[in-house]
Amino acid sequence: MTFEEKRQAKRIRVNLPITYELLGTERLSGKTVSRDLSTTGLRMNMPSFFPTESPFLIKLNFPEVNKIIEGIARVVWSQRITFSDQYQAGLHFSELNPYFKKWLQEYVIINDAMSR
């Protein structure tokens, strides 16, 4: 069985504080941490399973530069973490301010270069 890479953007491993809020009829909010990040989305830990397309308001905190980026992201996949009650989810940014997107592109490029 082969794995087909579907990512369209470079991802970096980074643990950033995240505040999230599920949008829609059922309101749920919380705090977690990112596992990786790109200009098109992120992977993060979650307390439970969320179906594909579940919309979240995401606030990414970059404490080293005192910056918060906010946008809407939708669940692409969600799966249980082995031997844990936690889940991981991959989210795609569906609404992100162009200024935030440009800043995020530079952040990913700089951090990718520093990790090599």
C-alpha positions, -999 to +999 in steps of 0.1 A: +000+000+000+015+033-010+008+067+005-001+095-019+011+129-008-018+154-012-002+184+005+002+214-018+023+235+006+055+230+026+048+220+062+069+227+092+068+210+126+059+236+151+041+236+185+021+267+187-007+275+211-041+274+194-075+286+206-104+271+186-141+275+184-164+251+165-188+271+144-224+262+137-253+251+158-232+233+184-207+257+200-175+242+215-143+259+222-109+250+237-072+253+236-047+230+221-013+229+203-003+226+167+017+197+155+026+211+121+017+241+100+017+254+064+002+283+045-028+261+036-035+244+069-024+227+101-025+196+122-035+198+158-046+177+188-083+177+196-103+163+225-127+143+203-135+133+167-149+159+143-164+151+110-149+163+077-159+199+068-165+208+105-157+246+105-135+261+132-125+297+141-087+292+147-065+316+165-028+307+161-005+323+187+031+330+178+045+340+212+081+345+200+069+375+179+038+384+199+014+378+170-019+361+166-033+350+133-071+343+130-090+325+103-116+299+095-104+263+089-123+231+080-115+196+091-100+175+063-094+144+084-096+133+121-083+102+137-077+089+172-041+090+185-030+054+193-032+045+230-048+078+238-082+094+243-071+123+222-075+129+184-055+146+158-071+166+130-059+180+098-075+214+090-075+234+058-077+272+060-109+281+041-109+318+051-076+336+059-069+373+055-044+379+027-021+398+051-021+368+075-015+344+046+016+364+034+030+366+069+024+329+074+043+322+041+073+341+053+071+324+087+071+289+071+100+298+047+122+312+075+114+283+099+120+257+072+153+272+064+163+273+101+155+236+106+178+224+079 
